[in-house]
Amino acid sequence: MKNILLLGAGRSSDVLIDYLLKLCRSEGYQLTVADAVKQTAHAKIIANGGEHTAAQAIALDGNNQEQCRSVVQNADVVISLLPPAAHLTVAQACVEFGKPLLTASYVSPEMRALHKDAEEKGVLLLNELGFDPGIDHMSAMQIIDRLHAEDAVITAFRSYAGGLVAPEYDNNPWHYKFTWNPRNVVLAGKGTAKYMINGQMKYVPYHRLFSHTEDVFVEGLGDYEGYPNRDSVIYRELYGLRQIPTILRGTLRRKGFCAAWDTFVQLGMTDDEIIIDNSANMTYREFTNMFLQYSRTYLVEEKLAMMMNVPRKSELIDKIEWLGLFGHHKIGLERATPAQILQHLLEQKWKLEEGDRDMVILQHRFEYHKAEGNFELVSDLIVYGNDNRHTAMAKTVGLPLGIGAKLLLTNQIQLTGVQIPVKEEIYKPILAELAELGIVFRERIRSVE
């Protein structure tokens, strides 16, 4: 009996567990779901199909090397939904015991360093197999390979992706609710973004990232804005677009979000290193005031408005006020960092409520020329969640991982080493099954002068 090991039973795991349970029933496989809290893993199994003799829950500390080794050696394929920092311990055990690993996380330098050892062991460590990164890679490569087969010369590629709340449940002034790990949202964009426009390299440091946006129109949904995401330039090589003069990958948000979020960046509220003593007894108003200049004359709201160069009565200040950052209620977190305090508040205000549905959007925009002229191709993916557990984000992160595990268990992927899903033997069957499950792209091609 083949054993699938899933590490982590967080908010993105429901759809994946449901898919794996169905696979186990049909093929006679065994599923083991491991989480720091065994009861959490067990509850996810129950919630996604009830008691099942081929499924078990266990407790696991993802940072404990010996625990990881003990569970990995009995698996036939390992899927990790653990925090990215824990992937390395799991990957090392997978290489040691010759077990393939799937993650939805970006390839870290430490993971990349395992490439040679994994190749020598004949082991696949397949990363970036979620939504973004993941479906974005696979769908882009499918189009790129097709255009190259048609002798097209691709001159520009822009790609934006975002996890958002569905329009009918968009009922707060930020037009945003958490559908993914809140910590990742609060710390998003750390470092310098890098992209290329018309052959010119562009660098955007963190303190300017959220004021460096581009308008993005999504047919049927309207206007959005996107900001650059990490290093786009490396994908010239990874996507086989070595000579392309324009390449940009970014994150998608509703218009107005980035300018408001930039307030937190400029204040320093996304700092995750400084420890604030006595933060538990501090009010949110005191917390906000801590980042502003001292004044005997101006209120906190007025000082913040002056700092951000907006009127006191403005949409930006209204958004900050709606969150409660001018309020007198206590924070309640002992010795927390500013980022932890901000996350604690946002988890209360941006919660996906019972009955709410989320939405993910992915848009690729290609410019290319062929013998018959110049063209623009726009490919949109819009996926809606079913509820606040079987979310669009859980679908688009979990299903590629589940399909990837099935392909590995049936020996349909022969690659080894550290990989991302840009090769046809990975993206073709995964995209085909995703389409059968309703995750389908819509393409528009138009001639341009």
C-alpha positions in Angstrom: 0.0 0.0 0.0 1.4 3.4 -1.0 1.6 6.1 1.6 1.0 9.8 1.0 2.4 12.0 3.8 1.0 15.5 4.1 2.8 17.8 6.5 0.7 20.7 7.7 -3.1 21.0 8.1 -3.5 24.8 7.9 -6.1 27.0 6.2 -5.0 25.9 2.7 -5.2 22.2 3.3 -8.9 21.4 3.1 -9.3 21.0 -0.6 -6.0 19.0 -0.8 -7.0 16.6 1.9 -10.4 16.1 0.2 -8.6 15.3 -3.1 -6.2 13.0 -1.4 -8.9 11.1 0.5 -10.8 10.5 -2.8 -7.5 9.3 -4.4 -6.9 6.9 -1.5 -10.4 5.5 -1.7 -10.1 4.8 -5.4 -6.5 3.5 -5.5 -6.1 1.9 -2.1 -3.5 4.3 -0.8 -2.8 5.4 2.8 -2.9 9.1 3.8 -1.1 10.4 6.8 -1.8 14.0 7.8 0.8 15.5 10.3 0.4 18.7 12.1 1.9 20.3 15.2 -1.5 19.7 16.9 -2.7 16.2 16.1 -6.4 17.2 16.8 -6.1 19.8 14.0 -5.0 17.1 11.5 -7.7 14.7 12.7 -10.4 17.4 12.4 -9.4 18.2 8.8 -9.7 14.5 7.9 -13.2 14.3 9.5 -14.3 17.6 7.9 -13.3 16.4 4.4 -14.8 13.0 4.2 -15.4 11.6 7.6 -13.6 8.7 9.2 -11.5 6.8 6.8 -9.6 3.6 7.4 -6.9 4.7 5.0 -6.3 8.0 6.7 -4.6 8.8 10.0 -3.5 11.9 11.9 -0.3 12.3 13.8 1.5 15.1 15.7 4.7 16.4 14.2 7.2 19.2 14.9 8.3 20.2 11.4 11.6 21.6 12.8 12.5 18.4 14.6 14.9 16.5 12.3 14.5 13.1 13.9 10.7 13.3 13.8 10.8 14.3 10.2 13.1 11.4 9.4 10.9 8.9 11.1 7.8 9.8 9.2 9.4 10.5 5.8 11.1 7.1 5.5 7.7 5.4 5.5 6.2 7.6 2.8 6.0 7.1 -1.0 5.4 10.8 -1.6 5.7 13.8 0.8 3.7 17.0 0.5 4.8 19.9 2.7 2.4 22.7 3.6 4.6 23.7 6.6 6.0 27.2 6.9 8.8 27.7 4.3 11.5 27.7 6.9 10.7 24.1 7.8 10.9 22.7 4.2 14.7 22.3 4.4 14.5 19.8 7.3 11.9 17.8 5.4 13.8 18.0 2.1 17.0 16.7 3.7 15.1 13.7 5.0 13.5 13.1 1.6 16.9 13.1 -0.1 18.3 10.8 2.6 15.5 8.2 2.1 14.9 8.8 -1.6 11.3 10.1 -1.3 9.9 12.8 -3.6 8.8 16.1 -2.1 6.1 18.6 -3.3 5.8 22.1 -1.9 3.9 25.3 -2.9 6.7 27.5 -1.7 9.4 29.4 -3.6 12.7 27.7 -4.0 15.0 29.0 -1.3 18.8 29.1 -1.7 19.1 26.3 0.9 16.6 24.2 -1.1 18.5 24.9 -4.3 21.7 23.7 -2.7 20.2 20.2 -2.4 19.8 19.9 -6.2 23.0 17.8 -6.9 22.4 15.4 -4.0 18.8 15.0 -5.0 19.8 14.2 -8.6 22.4 11.7 -7.5 19.7 10.0 -5.3 17.2 10.1 -8.2 14.8 12.2 -6.0 12.5 14.9 -7.2 12.1 18.0 -5.0 9.3 19.9 -6.8 8.6 23.3 -5.4 6.4 26.2 -6.4 3.5 23.9 -7.2 0.6 26.0 -5.8 -1.3 29.0 -7.1 1.3 31.8 -7.1 3.9 30.3 -7.5 2.5 27.3 -9.3 -0.4 27.7 -11.7 1.1 30.9 -12.8 4.3 29.1 -14.0 2.4 26.2 -15.6 -0.1 28.4 -17.5 2.6 30.8 -18.6 4.8 28.0 -19.9 2.0 26.4 -21.8 1.4 29.7 -23.7 5.1 30.4 -24.2 5.8 26.9 -25.6 2.8 27.3 -27.9 3.9 30.7 -29.2 7.4 29.5 -29.7 6.0 26.5 -31.7 4.2 29.1 -33.9 7.5 31.0 -34.5 6.3 34.0 -32.5 8.8 36.4 -30.9 7.6 37.4 -27.5 8.5 41.0 -26.7 6.7 41.6 -23.4 5.3 39.4 -20.6 3.4 40.7 -17.5 1.7 38.5 -15.0 -0.3 39.5 -12.0 -2.0 37.3 -9.4 -3.9 37.9 -6.2 -6.1 36.3 -3.6 -9.1 38.5 -2.9 -12.6 38.5 -1.5 -15.4 37.8 -4.0 -17.2 41.0 -5.0 -20.5 40.1 -3.3 -18.7 39.7 0.0 -16.5 42.7 -0.3 -18.0 44.7 2.6 -15.1 46.6 4.2 -13.3 49.7 3.0 -10.0 47.9 2.4 -11.7 45.5 -0.1 -9.6 42.7 1.3 -9.9 39.7 3.6 -7.4 37.0 4.6 -7.6 33.9 2.4 -4.0 32.9 2.9 -1.4 33.0 5.7 -1.9 36.4 7.4 1.8 36.6 8.4 2.8 36.3 4.7 0.5 39.2 3.8 1.9 41.4 6.6 5.5 40.7 5.6 4.9 40.7 1.9 7.4 42.5 -0.3 10.3 42.5 2.1 13.5 43.0 0.1 13.9 44.6 -3.3 11.7 43.9 -6.3 13.4 43.6 -9.7 11.9 43.6 -13.2 12.7 44.8 -16.7 10.8 47.3 -19.0 12.0 47.9 -22.6 15.4 46.5 -21.8 15.9 48.7 -18.7 16.4 47.0 -15.4 14.2 48.4 -12.6 14.8 48.0 -8.9 12.1 48.8 -6.3 13.2 48.8 -2.6 10.7 47.8 0.0 10.0 51.3 1.3 8.8 52.3 -2.2 7.1 49.1 -3.3 3.5 49.9 -2.5 3.7 53.3 -4.2 5.1 51.7 -7.3 1.9 50.3 -8.9 0.5 49.6 -12.3 -3.2 49.6 -13.3 -4.5 46.2 -14.3 -7.9 45.7 -16.0 -9.7 42.3 -15.6 -12.6 41.8 -18.0 -15.8 41.3 -16.1 -14.4 42.5 -12.8 -13.0 45.9 -13.5 -9.9 47.9 -12.5 -7.2 46.6 -10.1 -3.7 47.6 -9.3 -0.5 45.5 -9.1 2.9 45.9 -7.5 6.1 44.1 -8.4 6.8 40.7 -6.8 10.3 39.6 -5.9 12.8 39.1 -8.8 11.0 38.9 -12.1 14.2 38.9 -14.2 15.2 35.4 -13.2 12.2 34.1 -15.1 13.8 35.2 -18.4 16.0 32.1 -18.0 13.5 29.9 -16.3 10.7 30.6 -18.9 13.1 30.4 -21.9 12.6 34.1 -22.6 16.3 35.1 -22.4 16.1 38.0 -24.9 12.7 39.4 -23.8 13.0 43.2 -23.1 9.9 43.5 -20.8 9.1 41.0 -18.0 7.2 41.8 -14.8 5.5 39.5 -12.3 3.4 41.1 -9.6 0.7 40.9 -6.9 -2.9 42.0 -7.6 -5.0 44.1 -5.2 -8.1 46.2 -5.5 -7.4 49.9 -6.3 -6.5 52.0 -3.3 -5.2 49.1 -1.2 -1.5 49.7 -1.9 -1.6 53.4 -1.0 -3.2 52.6 2.3 -0.9 49.6 3.0 2.1 51.9 2.3 1.1 53.8 5.4 2.1 50.8 7.5 5.4 50.5 5.7 6.2 54.2 6.1 5.3 54.1 9.8 7.3 50.9 10.5 4.4 48.8 11.5 5.5 45.9 9.4 8.8 45.6 11.2 9.2 42.1 12.6 12.4 42.5 14.6 11.9 45.2 17.2 10.3 44.0 20.4 7.8 46.4 22.1 8.0 46.1 25.8 4.6 46.3 27.6 2.8 45.9 24.3 0.0 43.9 26.1 -1.1 47.0 28.1 -0.6 49.5 25.2 -3.7 50.7 23.4 -3.8 50.7 19.6 -3.9 54.5 19.6 -0.7 54.5 21.7 0.8 52.0 19.3 0.1 54.2 16.3 1.3 57.3 18.1 4.6 55.6 18.9 5.6 55.9 15.2 4.7 59.6 14.9 6.5 62.8 15.9 5.6 64.3 19.3 3.2 67.2 19.3 1.3 69.1 22.0 -1.0 70.5 19.4 -2.1 67.8 16.9 -4.1 64.6 17.4 -2.8 61.2 16.3 -5.2 61.3 13.3 -3.9 64.7 12.3 -0.2 63.8 12.6 -0.7 60.7 10.5 -2.6 62.7 7.8 0.2 65.2 7.7 2.9 62.5 7.5 1.1 60.8 4.5 0.3 64.2 2.9 -3.5 63.6 2.8 -6.4 65.6 4.4 -7.6 64.5 7.8 -10.9 63.6 6.2 -9.7 61.2 3.5 -10.2 57.7 2.3 -6.8 56.6 3.6 -7.4 57.9 7.1 -10.9 56.4 7.1 -9.3 53.0 6.3 -6.9 53.3 9.2 -9.6 54.4 11.6 -11.9 51.5 10.5 -9.2 49.1 11.5 -9.2 50.5 15.1 -5.7 51.9 15.1 -6.9 55.1 16.6 -8.9 53.2 19.3 -8.4 53.0 23.0 -8.7 49.2 23.4 -5.6 47.3 24.5 -3.5 45.2 22.3 -3.2 42.2 24.6 0.0 40.7 23.1 3.0 40.5 25.4 6.4 41.7 24.0 5.3 41.6 20.4 6.9 43.0 17.3 5.0 45.8 15.3 4.3 43.2 12.6 2.8 40.8 15.1 0.6 43.6 16.6 -0.6 44.6 13.2 -1.3 41.0 12.2 -3.2 40.4 15.4 -5.5 43.3 14.6 -5.9 42.5 10.9 -6.9 38.9 11.7 -9.9 40.3 13.6 -10.9 42.9 11.0 -10.1 41.0 7.8 -11.5 37.6 8.8 -13.3 35.6 6.1 -16.6 35.1 7.9 -18.9 32.1 7.8 -20.6 32.1 4.4 -18.1 34.4 2.8 -16.5 33.4 -0.5 -13.0 34.4 -1.8 -11.7 34.7 -5.3 -8.3 34.4 -6.9 -7.3 36.2 -10.1 -4.4 35.4 -12.4 -3.7 37.4 -15.5 -1.0 36.9 -18.1 -0.5 39.5 -20.7 1.8 38.7 -23.7 2.9 41.0 -26.5 4.5 39.2 -29.5 5.0 39.5 -33.3 4.7 36.9 -36.1 5.1 37.2 -39.8 1.5 38.4 -40.1 1.8 41.2 -37.6 1.9 42.2 -33.9 -0.5 40.8 -31.3 -1.5 41.0 -27.6 -2.7 37.9 -25.8 -4.5 38.2 -22.4 -5.1 35.1 -20.4 -7.4 35.4 -17.3 -8.1 32.9 -14.6 -10.9 33.7 -12.1 -11.7 31.1 -9.5 -14.3 31.5 -6.7 -14.3 29.6 -3.3 -17.2 27.5 -2.1 -17.1 28.7 1.5 -14.6 29.9 4.1 -12.9 26.5 4.2 -13.0 25.3 0.6 -11.7 28.6 -0.6 -10.5 29.5 -4.1 -7.0 29.8 -2.6 -7.3 26.4 -1.0 -8.4 25.0 -4.4 -5.6 26.6 -6.5 -2.9 25.8 -3.9 -4.1 22.3 -3.0 -5.2 20.8 -6.3 -1.9 21.2 -8.1 -0.2 19.5 -5.2 -2.7 16.7 -5.1 -2.5 16.1 -8.9 1.3 16.2 -8.7 1.3 13.5 -6.0 -0.9 11.3 -8.1 1.4 11.7 -11.1 4.4 10.7 -9.0 2.6 7.7 -7.5 1.8 6.5 -11.0 5.4 7.2 -12.3 4.3 9.8 -14.8 7.0 12.3 -13.8 10.6 11.2 -14.3 12.4 14.4 -13.4 14.9 14.5 -10.5 16.6 17.2 -8.5 15.2 20.6 -7.4 12.6 21.6 -9.9 9.7 24.1 -10.5 6.7 23.2 -12.8 7.9 24.7 -16.0 8.4 21.5 -18.0 5.7 20.0 -20.2 5.7 16.6 -18.4 4.5 18.4 -15.3 2.3 21.3 -16.5 0.4 19.5 -19.3 -1.3 16.8 -17.2 -1.8 19.1 -14.2 -3.4 21.9 -16.2 -5.6 19.3 -18.1 -7.0 17.9 -14.8 -7.4 21.4 -13.3 -9.5 22.2 -16.4 -11.7 19.1 -15.7 -12.1 20.4 -12.2 -13.3 23.8 -13.4 -10.1 25.8 -13.2 -10.0 27.1 -16.7 -8.3 30.1 -18.3 -10.0 32.5 -20.7 -7.9 33.8 -23.6 -8.3 36.9 -25.8 -6.0 37.7 -28.7 -6.1 41.0 -30.6 -4.0 42.5 -33.3 -2.1 45.7 -32.4 -0.4 48.4 -34.5 
